Amino acid sequence: MANIYDVPQGELTEKAAVELKKIAEVSPPEWAQLVKTGPSKERPPARKDWWYVRSASILKKLYVLGPIGVSKLRKNYGSKKNRGAKPSKFYNSSGNILRKILQQLEKAGLAKQVEKHGHKGRVLTPKGVSLMDKVASKIVGTKKKPSKPVEAKKPETKPNTKVETKSEVKPEAQPKKTETKAQK
């Protein structure tokens, strides 16, 4: 069975977003189409389904990074703000969006809160891991495999062919030296 490390990550996020649209608990709130995703952004996201794509991306991060909280996710999704003539500065992303998505994933049974080795945060439940692995398996299953491997043909070389080297170049083929006015 394939896992998320075996597939292209962009394709995994897109396919997982499609699967999350089928889950009733995961849905964008009314204000989601009007809000910016952080103080470093100038406009709201252009995609209509950005909530599901962000949710799928968070699922992927929970799968890989283990117990992770809102604070770390804010840092991961943050970006630099263009401040005109002043130097750019890094700003964390919106915590409210991430918090709401994590709460929805918990309600759907895909994530849960834990404390591991002194680190508090959320991890994927077996249902969440199963969902991500199922999506990865679909991606691996849709890729076409060639029926026969194509072998590269070796170029044919003629025996007894003589290759010219620099020492064998004829003298008349070399360019003639011209005298300059300073040498005269």
C-alpha positions in Angstrom: 0.0 0.0 0.0 1.3 3.4 -0.9 1.8 6.2 1.6 2.1 10.0 1.2 5.8 9.9 0.7 5.5 7.9 -2.6 3.4 10.5 -4.5 3.8 14.1 -5.7 2.8 16.3 -2.9 0.8 18.9 -4.9 -1.3 16.1 -6.5 -1.8 14.6 -3.0 -3.1 17.9 -1.6 -5.5 18.4 -4.5 -7.0 14.9 -4.3 -7.3 15.0 -0.5 -9.2 18.3 -0.9 -11.7 16.6 -3.1 -12.1 13.8 -0.5 -12.6 16.4 2.3 -15.4 18.0 0.3 -17.4 14.8 0.8 -17.1 15.1 4.6 -20.0 17.2 6.1 -18.0 18.4 9.2 -15.4 20.1 7.1 -16.9 23.1 5.5 -15.9 26.8 5.1 -17.7 29.3 7.4 -19.6 32.2 5.9 -16.7 34.6 6.4 -14.2 32.4 4.6 -14.7 34.1 1.2 -14.1 37.6 2.6 -11.1 37.0 4.9 -7.3 37.3 4.2 -5.2 34.4 5.3 -2.7 36.6 7.1 -1.5 40.2 7.7 1.1 39.8 4.9 -1.6 39.2 2.2 -3.3 42.0 0.4 -6.4 40.1 -0.8 -8.4 37.0 0.1 -7.5 33.8 -1.7 -8.6 33.7 -5.4 -9.7 30.0 -5.3 -13.3 29.2 -4.3 -12.3 26.0 -2.6 -9.2 27.3 -0.7 -10.6 26.1 2.6 -10.5 22.5 1.5 -7.1 22.8 0.0 -5.7 24.4 3.3 -7.5 21.6 5.3 -5.8 18.9 3.1 -2.5 20.6 3.5 -2.9 20.7 7.3 -3.8 17.0 7.2 -0.6 16.3 5.4 1.4 18.3 8.0 -0.2 16.4 10.8 0.8 13.2 9.1 4.4 14.2 8.7 5.2 16.4 11.7 3.3 14.5 14.4 1.9 16.6 17.3 1.7 20.1 16.0 -0.2 23.1 17.2 -1.6 26.3 15.9 1.5 28.3 16.8 3.8 26.1 14.6 1.2 26.1 11.8 1.0 29.9 11.9 4.8 30.0 11.3 4.6 27.4 8.5 1.9 29.3 6.6 3.2 32.8 7.2 5.0 34.9 4.6 6.9 38.1 4.1 5.0 41.4 3.8 5.9 43.9 1.1 6.2 47.2 3.1 7.1 49.4 0.1 10.4 51.2 0.6 11.0 49.6 4.0 12.5 46.1 4.1 10.2 43.2 4.0 9.2 41.6 7.3 7.9 38.1 8.1 4.4 37.8 9.6 2.7 34.7 10.9 -0.5 33.6 9.2 -4.0 33.9 10.7 -4.5 31.7 13.7 -8.3 31.7 13.6 -8.4 30.0 10.2 -6.0 27.3 11.3 -7.8 26.8 14.7 -11.2 26.4 13.0 -9.8 23.9 10.5 -8.2 21.8 13.2 -11.5 21.9 15.2 -13.4 20.7 12.1 -10.9 17.9 11.5 -11.3 16.8 15.1 -15.1 16.9 14.8 -14.8 14.7 11.7 -12.6 12.2 13.6 -9.5 12.8 11.4 -7.4 14.5 14.1 -7.1 14.4 17.9 -5.3 16.3 20.7 -2.4 14.5 22.4 0.7 15.2 24.5 3.8 13.3 23.4 7.1 13.6 25.2 6.1 17.1 26.6 4.9 18.3 23.2 1.2 19.2 23.0 -0.6 19.3 19.7 -2.8 17.5 17.3 -2.0 14.2 15.4 -3.9 12.2 12.9 -6.2 9.5 14.1 -6.1 6.1 12.4 -9.1 7.3 10.3 -7.1 10.3 9.1 -4.1 8.2 8.3 -6.3 5.8 6.4 -7.8 8.7 4.4 -4.4 10.0 3.4 -3.1 6.6 2.5 -6.2 5.8 0.5 -5.7 9.1 -1.5 -2.0 8.2 -2.1 -3.0 4.7 -3.3 -5.4 6.2 -5.8 -2.7 8.4 -7.2 -0.3 5.5 -7.5 -3.0 3.4 -9.1 -3.9 6.0 -11.8 -0.3 6.3 -13.1 0.2 4.4 -16.3 3.1 2.0 -16.4 4.8 1.1 -19.7 4.2 -2.4 -20.8 7.7 -3.1 -22.0 10.8 -1.2 -20.9 12.3 0.7 -23.8 16.0 -0.2 -24.4 18.3 2.5 -25.7 20.0 1.4 -29.0 23.7 1.7 -29.1 25.1 3.7 -31.9 26.8 1.6 -34.6 30.5 2.1 -34.9 32.4 1.1 -37.9 35.5 -1.0 -37.3 38.8 0.4 -38.6 37.7 4.0 -38.7 40.4 6.5 -38.1 39.7 9.5 -36.0 41.7 12.6 -36.6 43.5 14.1 -33.7 45.1 17.5 -33.3 48.6 16.2 -34.2 47.3 14.9 -37.5 45.8 18.2 -38.7 47.4 19.2 -42.0 49.5 22.4 -42.0 47.5 24.1 -44.8 44.3 23.7 -42.7 45.8 25.9 -40.0 45.0 29.7 -40.3 47.8 31.9 -41.5 49.3 34.5 -39.1 49.0 38.0 -40.2 51.5 40.7 -39.3 50.3 43.8 -37.5 51.8 47.3 -38.1 53.6 47.1 -34.8 55.5 44.0 -35.9 56.7 45.6 -39.1 
